[in-house]
Amino acid sequence: MGVKRPLRTTTLPTFTLLTLCCQNALAGGIMLYEVGTDNVGLANAGAAARAQGPSTIASNPAGMSYLPGTQITGGLQVLYGNLKFNRDDDTNVPGTGSGASLDPMPGASFFVSHELDDHWSVGFGQYGDFGLAVNYDNDWSGRYFAQNSSLLGLSMVPSVAYRFNDQWSVGVGVRAMYGMLQAQTAIDRSPFGFTDRSDGQYKYKDNDWGFGANVGVIYAPQPGTRIGLTYTSKVDLEFEDGLDIKGDGPLLRRLDGAKTELDMTVPQTLTLSLFQQLDPRWALLASVNWQDWSEFGEIAAQIDTSAADARSTTVDANFKDTWHLSLGAQYQATPQLLWNVGMAYDSSAVSDGDRSVTIPMAESWRLATGATYALNKDTDVNVSWAMIWMGDMSVDQTKSLTGSRISGQFDNAWIQTVTGNMTWRF
């Protein structure tokens, strides 16, 4: 987190606006296993141990040591779903219903690995595995909490792997993440002395680079059995831009363009996976994953209206760490056709009482399947699908400074991903 300056006792409304704005800058963060690869069809089962293509750079760089020659994978996907919020009748802010809050999100990924010799392999991966975007109607009844927001992370990971012997391999990747934050929220002007109900509005948008590492190891105690362990470090992102504020009144006009800094942390993760070849046709896969969401939920925020007037605070969304459990199987139906299937459970990063319309997260179940077809000995094509089911997610939020309240739930919430990719071997 960034260094925060001490609060001053003057201009209390400035600090009030800081709190109002920064509480809404928490976009619906989520760590995605779906990055346009065949891993989608396994619901992440066995991800750190499979080592079946250059996309292993994202899940365990040590897996490159199992890939002969030069291999390239390119993937495309679209993520879409139902996150429609239905408000309760006792919501005290007039406005329309929300409609669907999730726009379709396209994605792409690229991976390349190259075997240098019997021990060393190098590679590069580019993929987006962090973020989500919500988009509500501007005049809906929860507009003081969110109108639209997005937080996205694109990772570029040069990697290297070393194979000691038939049993042990290690790998490391340097992760450069390009983070993109955008938020737009209505401002209730009543705390600033206005008696009419016309709204102000703030917009915030910035990009930043953050850096971390992916470190992995694979142990193969016998042919057909692989155990993989991967650690992905946290990535710190520091967004800094001027507030774009619209609305009448001297305070809102003075804060328009005020330099604002938001510091947040992309969670560190730890994944343990198993790949077990049962016979020439069947393989069993499993994963256990931990994600450090509790640190992501604390955001350091600071606003400067002039050289002598700075306000800072830390917004805590009360996030908690999550666990992921997945189980999958592969079936070699023919020499050309490989079927994948998987299911997974993820615990929730927020309790029911801390969930917000800006952070529509809950425990979820994944059901996934996919197929890889060998066009020839050097080219594979894969199509995969996954359903992420979150069910009903209740929300009851009140702003203590204004009394604005939004209450209701996301009914039958789900997200689906469709992925297509190709792998070439040289």
C-alpha positions as CSV (number, residue, x, y, z in Angstrom):
1,M,0.0,0.0,0.0
2,G,1.1,3.6,-0.6
3,V,2.3,5.9,2.2
4,K,-0.7,7.9,3.5
5,R,-0.4,11.4,4.7
6,P,-2.0,12.4,8.0
7,L,-5.5,13.8,8.0
8,R,-5.9,17.5,8.4
9,T,-8.8,19.0,10.4
10,T,-9.9,21.5,7.7
11,T,-12.3,21.0,4.7
12,L,-14.2,18.0,6.2
13,P,-16.5,17.8,3.1
14,T,-13.4,17.0,1.0
15,F,-12.7,13.9,3.1
16,T,-16.4,13.0,3.0
17,L,-16.3,13.0,-0.8
18,L,-13.1,10.9,-0.7
19,T,-14.9,8.3,1.4
20,L,-17.9,8.3,-0.9
21,C,-15.9,7.9,-4.0
22,C,-13.3,5.4,-3.0
23,Q,-15.8,3.0,-1.5
24,N,-17.2,2.7,-5.0
25,A,-13.8,2.3,-6.7
26,L,-13.7,-1.4,-5.6
27,A,-14.5,-3.1,-8.9
28,G,-15.8,-6.6,-9.0
29,G,-12.4,-8.2,-8.7
30,I,-12.2,-11.9,-9.5
31,M,-9.3,-14.2,-10.3
32,L,-10.0,-16.1,-13.5
33,Y,-8.9,-19.6,-14.3
34,E,-10.4,-19.0,-17.8
35,V,-7.7,-17.5,-20.0
36,G,-8.5,-19.0,-23.4
37,T,-6.8,-22.4,-22.9
38,D,-7.9,-26.1,-22.6
39,N,-7.7,-25.6,-18.8
40,V,-11.2,-24.2,-19.1
41,G,-12.7,-27.6,-19.9
42,L,-11.1,-29.1,-16.7
43,A,-12.4,-26.4,-14.3
44,N,-8.7,-25.9,-13.3
45,A,-8.3,-29.5,-12.2
46,G,-4.7,-30.6,-12.4
47,A,-3.5,-27.2,-13.7
48,A,-0.2,-27.1,-11.9
49,A,0.7,-30.7,-12.9
50,R,-0.6,-31.3,-16.4
51,A,2.2,-29.8,-18.5
52,Q,0.4,-30.6,-21.7
53,G,1.1,-27.4,-23.6
54,P,2.8,-24.0,-23.4
55,S,-0.2,-22.6,-21.5
56,T,1.5,-24.3,-18.5
57,I,3.4,-21.0,-18.2
58,A,0.2,-19.5,-16.6
59,S,-0.4,-22.4,-14.2
60,N,3.1,-23.8,-13.5
61,P,6.2,-22.7,-15.5
62,A,8.0,-25.9,-14.5
63,G,5.8,-27.7,-16.9
64,M,7.7,-26.3,-19.9
65,S,10.4,-28.9,-19.1
66,Y,8.0,-31.6,-20.4
67,L,7.4,-29.9,-23.8
68,P,9.7,-31.0,-26.7
69,G,10.8,-28.6,-29.4
70,T,9.0,-25.3,-29.9
71,Q,5.3,-25.0,-29.2
72,I,2.8,-22.1,-29.6
73,T,-0.8,-21.8,-28.3
74,G,-3.1,-19.0,-29.2
75,G,-6.6,-18.7,-27.7
76,L,-9.8,-16.6,-27.8
77,Q,-12.7,-16.6,-25.5
78,V,-15.8,-14.8,-24.5
79,L,-17.1,-14.5,-21.0
80,Y,-20.8,-13.6,-20.5
81,G,-23.5,-14.2,-17.9
82,N,-26.5,-13.2,-15.9
83,L,-25.9,-10.8,-13.1
84,K,-29.3,-9.1,-13.0
85,F,-30.0,-7.3,-9.7
86,N,-33.6,-7.1,-8.5
87,R,-34.2,-4.4,-5.8
88,D,-36.5,-4.7,-2.9
89,D,-39.4,-2.3,-2.5
90,D,-37.9,-0.7,0.6
91,T,-34.9,0.7,-1.3
92,N,-35.1,4.4,-0.4
93,V,-33.4,5.9,-3.5
94,P,-35.8,6.5,-6.5
95,G,-34.7,5.2,-9.8
96,T,-35.1,2.4,-12.3
97,G,-34.2,-1.3,-11.9
98,S,-30.7,-2.3,-12.8
99,G,-31.1,-4.7,-15.7
100,A,-28.2,-6.9,-16.5
101,S,-24.9,-5.6,-15.0
102,L,-22.4,-7.8,-16.8
103,D,-21.4,-7.0,-20.4
104,P,-19.9,-9.8,-22.5
105,M,-16.1,-9.7,-22.1
106,P,-13.8,-11.0,-24.9
107,G,-10.4,-12.2,-24.1
108,A,-7.3,-13.6,-25.8
109,S,-4.1,-15.4,-24.8
110,F,-0.7,-16.3,-26.3
111,F,1.9,-18.8,-25.2
112,V,5.2,-20.0,-26.6
113,S,7.7,-22.5,-25.2
114,H,11.1,-23.6,-26.5
115,E,13.3,-26.5,-25.4
116,L,17.0,-25.3,-25.3
117,D,18.4,-28.7,-24.4
118,D,17.7,-31.7,-22.1
119,H,17.5,-29.5,-19.0
120,W,16.6,-25.9,-20.0
121,S,13.4,-24.5,-21.5
122,V,12.2,-20.9,-22.0
123,G,8.9,-19.4,-22.8
124,F,6.6,-16.4,-22.8
125,G,2.9,-16.0,-21.9
126,Q,0.4,-13.2,-22.3
127,Y,-3.1,-13.5,-20.8
128,G,-5.7,-11.7,-18.7
129,D,-6.5,-13.6,-15.5
130,F,-7.8,-10.9,-13.2
131,G,-10.8,-8.7,-13.2
132,L,-14.5,-8.3,-13.9
133,A,-16.7,-5.4,-15.1
134,V,-20.2,-4.4,-14.0
135,N,-22.4,-1.9,-16.0
136,Y,-25.7,-0.6,-14.5
137,D,-28.1,2.0,-15.9
138,N,-27.0,5.5,-14.9
139,D,-30.3,6.3,-13.2
140,W,-30.9,3.0,-11.4
141,S,-31.7,3.1,-7.7
142,G,-28.2,1.9,-6.7
143,R,-26.4,4.7,-8.6
144,Y,-24.8,6.1,-5.4
145,F,-23.0,2.8,-5.0
146,A,-22.1,2.0,-8.6
147,Q,-23.1,2.9,-12.2
148,N,-20.3,1.1,-14.0
149,S,-16.8,-0.1,-12.9
150,S,-14.1,-2.4,-14.2
151,L,-10.8,-3.7,-12.9
152,L,-8.8,-5.7,-15.4
153,G,-5.2,-7.1,-15.3
154,L,-3.3,-8.2,-18.4
155,S,-0.2,-10.3,-17.5
156,M,3.0,-10.8,-19.6
157,V,5.2,-13.5,-18.2
158,P,8.7,-14.4,-19.6
159,S,9.6,-17.8,-18.0
160,V,12.4,-20.3,-17.7
161,A,12.3,-24.0,-16.5
162,Y,15.0,-26.4,-15.5
163,R,14.7,-30.2,-15.4
164,F,17.0,-31.9,-12.9
165,N,16.1,-35.5,-13.8
166,D,13.1,-37.6,-14.6
167,Q,11.5,-36.8,-11.2
168,W,12.1,-33.1,-10.5
169,S,11.6,-29.9,-12.5
170,V,11.4,-26.2,-11.4
171,G,10.3,-23.0,-13.2
172,V,10.0,-19.3,-12.6
173,G,8.3,-16.5,-14.5
174,V,8.6,-12.7,-14.1
175,R,5.0,-11.3,-14.1
176,A,4.4,-7.8,-15.5
177,M,0.8,-6.9,-15.0
178,Y,-0.9,-4.0,-16.8
179,G,-3.8,-3.0,-14.6
180,M,-6.8,-0.9,-15.8
181,L,-9.2,0.7,-13.4
182,Q,-12.4,2.6,-14.4
183,A,-15.3,3.7,-12.2
184,Q,-18.3,5.9,-12.6
185,T,-20.8,6.7,-9.8
186,A,-23.5,9.2,-9.0
187,I,-22.9,11.5,-6.1
188,D,-25.7,12.3,-3.6
189,R,-25.3,16.0,-3.1
190,S,-27.2,16.2,0.2
191,P,-24.1,16.0,2.5
192,F,-22.8,19.1,0.7
193,G,-25.7,21.4,1.6
194,F,-28.0,20.8,-1.4
195,T,-31.7,20.2,-0.7
196,D,-32.7,19.1,-4.2
197,R,-32.3,15.5,-5.4
198,S,-30.3,16.2,-8.6
199,D,-27.2,14.1,-8.7
200,G,-23.5,14.9,-9.2
201,Q,-21.3,12.3,-10.7
202,Y,-17.6,11.3,-10.6
203,K,-15.5,9.4,-13.0
204,Y,-12.1,7.9,-12.4
205,K,-9.9,6.1,-14.9
206,D,-6.2,5.1,-14.8
207,N,-3.7,2.4,-15.8
208,D,-0.6,1.1,-14.0
209,W,2.1,-1.5,-14.2
210,G,2.7,-3.9,-11.3
211,F,5.3,-6.7,-11.0
212,G,5.4,-10.1,-9.4
213,A,6.6,-13.7,-10.0
214,N,5.3,-17.2,-10.7
215,V,7.3,-20.0,-9.2
216,G,6.6,-23.7,-9.6
217,V,7.9,-27.2,-9.1
218,I,6.8,-30.6,-10.5
219,Y,7.6,-34.0,-8.9
220,A,7.1,-37.2,-10.9
221,P,7.5,-40.1,-8.5
222,Q,6.7,-42.6,-11.3
223,P,5.8,-42.6,-15.0
224,G,2.3,-41.3,-15.4
225,T,2.1,-39.5,-12.0
226,R,2.9,-35.8,-11.6
227,I,2.5,-33.5,-8.6
228,G,2.7,-29.8,-9.1
229,L,3.0,-26.9,-6.7
230,T,2.8,-23.3,-7.9
231,Y,3.1,-19.9,-6.0
232,T,2.0,-16.7,-7.7
233,S,3.1,-13.6,-5.8
234,K,1.0,-10.5,-5.2
235,V,1.1,-7.6,-7.5
236,D,0.7,-4.0,-6.2
237,L,-1.1,-1.6,-8.4
238,E,-1.0,2.2,-7.8
239,F,-3.6,4.2,-9.7
240,E,-3.3,8.0,-9.9
241,D,-5.5,10.3,-11.8
242,G,-7.6,13.4,-11.5
243,L,-11.3,13.1,-10.5
244,D,-13.7,14.0,-13.2
245,I,-16.6,15.5,-11.2
246,K,-19.8,16.9,-12.6
247,G,-22.3,18.8,-10.5
248,D,-23.2,22.3,-9.3
249,G,-21.7,23.7,-6.1
250,P,-18.4,25.3,-5.2
251,L,-17.0,22.1,-3.5
252,L,-17.8,19.8,-6.4
253,R,-16.3,22.3,-8.8
254,R,-13.2,22.7,-6.7
255,L,-12.7,18.9,-6.5
256,D,-13.0,18.5,-10.2
257,G,-9.6,17.4,-11.4
258,A,-8.3,16.7,-7.9
259,K,-5.3,14.3,-7.9
260,T,-6.5,11.0,-6.5
261,E,-4.4,7.9,-5.7
262,L,-5.8,4.4,-5.1
263,D,-3.4,1.6,-4.1
264,M,-4.6,-2.0,-4.2
265,T,-3.1,-5.5,-4.2
266,V,-3.8,-8.4,-6.7
267,P,-4.0,-11.5,-4.5
268,Q,-1.1,-14.0,-4.1
269,T,-2.1,-17.6,-4.8
270,L,-0.9,-21.1,-4.0
271,T,-1.9,-24.2,-6.1
272,L,-1.3,-27.9,-5.5
273,S,-2.3,-30.3,-8.3
274,L,-2.2,-33.9,-9.2
275,F,-2.1,-35.6,-12.6
276,Q,-2.5,-39.4,-12.6
277,Q,-2.6,-41.5,-15.8
278,L,-4.8,-44.5,-14.9
279,D,-4.5,-46.4,-18.2
280,P,-3.8,-45.5,-21.8
281,R,-7.2,-43.9,-22.1
282,W,-8.1,-42.4,-18.7
283,A,-6.4,-39.8,-16.6
284,L,-7.5,-38.3,-13.2
285,L,-6.8,-34.7,-12.2
286,A,-7.3,-32.6,-9.1
287,S,-6.3,-29.2,-7.6
288,V,-6.4,-27.3,-4.4
289,N,-5.9,-23.6,-4.6
290,W,-5.7,-20.7,-2.0
291,Q,-6.1,-17.0,-2.8
292,D,-5.2,-14.1,-0.5
293,W,-8.3,-11.9,-1.0
294,S,-8.1,-10.4,2.5
295,E,-5.3,-8.1,1.4
296,F,-7.1,-7.1,-1.9
297,G,-10.0,-5.8,0.2
298,E,-7.9,-3.1,1.8
299,I,-7.4,-0.1,-0.5
300,A,-5.3,2.9,0.4
301,A,-6.8,6.1,-1.0
302,Q,-5.6,9.7,-1.1
303,I,-7.0,12.9,-2.6
304,D,-5.1,16.2,-3.1
305,T,-7.1,19.3,-3.8
306,S,-4.1,21.6,-3.5
307,A,-0.4,21.4,-2.3
308,A,-1.6,22.2,1.2
309,D,-4.7,20.1,1.4
310,A,-4.4,16.3,1.3
311,R,-6.8,13.7,2.6
312,S,-6.1,10.0,2.9
313,T,-7.9,6.9,4.3
314,T,-7.9,3.1,4.0
315,V,-11.1,1.5,2.7
316,D,-11.6,-2.0,4.0
317,A,-14.2,-4.2,2.2
318,N,-13.8,-7.0,4.7
319,F,-12.7,-9.5,2.1
320,K,-11.5,-13.0,3.2
321,D,-9.2,-15.6,1.7
322,T,-10.7,-18.2,-0.5
323,W,-10.2,-21.9,-1.3
324,H,-10.7,-23.7,-4.6
325,L,-11.2,-27.5,-5.0
326,S,-11.5,-29.1,-8.4
327,L,-11.6,-32.6,-9.8
328,G,-11.4,-33.6,-13.5
329,A,-10.8,-36.4,-16.0
330,Q,-9.4,-36.9,-19.5
331,Y,-10.5,-39.6,-21.9
332,Q,-8.6,-40.4,-25.0
333,A,-11.6,-41.5,-27.1
334,T,-9.5,-42.0,-30.3
335,P,-5.9,-41.3,-31.3
336,Q,-7.1,-37.8,-32.4
337,L,-9.8,-36.9,-29.9
338,L,-9.2,-36.1,-26.2
339,W,-12.2,-35.3,-24.0
340,N,-11.9,-33.1,-20.8
341,V,-14.4,-32.8,-18.0
342,G,-14.2,-31.1,-14.6
343,M,-16.0,-29.6,-11.7
344,A,-14.9,-27.2,-9.0
345,Y,-16.0,-25.4,-5.9
346,D,-14.8,-21.9,-4.8
347,S,-15.5,-20.4,-1.4
348,S,-16.7,-16.7,-1.3
349,A,-14.4,-13.7,-0.7
350,V,-17.2,-11.8,0.9
351,S,-19.8,-12.7,3.5
352,D,-23.5,-12.0,2.8
353,G,-23.4,-8.9,5.0
354,D,-20.4,-7.4,3.1
355,R,-21.5,-8.1,-0.4
356,S,-22.1,-5.0,-2.6
357,V,-23.5,-4.3,-6.0
358,T,-20.0,-3.2,-6.9
359,I,-18.5,-6.6,-5.8
360,P,-21.0,-9.3,-6.9
361,M,-19.1,-12.2,-5.5
362,A,-20.2,-15.4,-3.7
363,E,-19.3,-19.1,-3.4
364,S,-19.5,-20.7,-6.8
365,W,-19.6,-24.1,-8.5
366,R,-17.9,-24.7,-11.9
367,L,-19.0,-27.3,-14.4
368,A,-16.8,-27.7,-17.5
369,T,-16.0,-29.8,-20.5
370,G,-14.0,-29.5,-23.7
371,A,-12.4,-31.5,-26.5
372,T,-9.0,-31.4,-28.2
373,Y,-8.7,-32.7,-31.7
374,A,-5.4,-33.4,-33.4
375,L,-5.6,-32.2,-37.0
376,N,-2.2,-33.8,-37.6
377,K,0.9,-34.7,-35.5
378,D,1.9,-31.0,-35.1
379,T,-1.4,-29.2,-34.8
380,D,-4.2,-29.4,-32.2
381,V,-7.5,-27.5,-32.0
382,N,-9.5,-27.2,-28.7
383,V,-12.9,-26.0,-27.8
384,S,-14.0,-25.7,-24.2
385,W,-16.9,-24.5,-22.1
386,A,-17.4,-23.7,-18.5
387,M,-20.4,-22.6,-16.4
388,I,-19.8,-20.8,-13.1
389,W,-22.9,-20.9,-10.9
390,M,-23.3,-18.4,-8.0
391,G,-27.0,-18.7,-7.4
392,D,-28.8,-16.0,-5.4
393,M,-26.6,-13.2,-3.9
394,S,-28.4,-10.9,-1.5
395,V,-27.2,-7.3,-1.0
396,D,-28.2,-4.8,1.7
397,Q,-26.0,-1.6,1.6
398,T,-26.5,1.7,3.4
399,K,-24.2,4.8,3.2
400,S,-23.9,6.1,6.7
401,L,-23.1,9.6,5.5
402,T,-26.2,10.0,3.4
403,G,-28.6,7.2,4.4
404,S,-28.9,6.0,0.9
405,R,-29.9,2.3,0.8
406,I,-30.0,-0.4,-1.8
407,S,-31.5,-3.8,-0.9
408,G,-32.2,-6.8,-3.1
409,Q,-30.4,-9.7,-4.7
410,F,-28.8,-11.0,-7.8
411,D,-31.2,-13.9,-8.8
412,N,-29.8,-17.1,-10.3
413,A,-26.4,-15.5,-11.0
414,W,-24.1,-17.3,-13.5
415,I,-21.2,-16.7,-15.8
416,Q,-20.3,-18.9,-18.8
417,T,-17.1,-19.0,-20.8
418,V,-16.6,-20.4,-24.4
419,T,-13.0,-20.8,-25.5
420,G,-11.3,-21.9,-28.6
421,N,-7.5,-22.3,-29.1
422,M,-4.9,-23.9,-31.3
423,T,-1.5,-25.4,-30.6
424,W,1.3,-25.7,-33.1
425,R,4.5,-27.8,-32.5
426,F,7.7,-27.3,-34.5
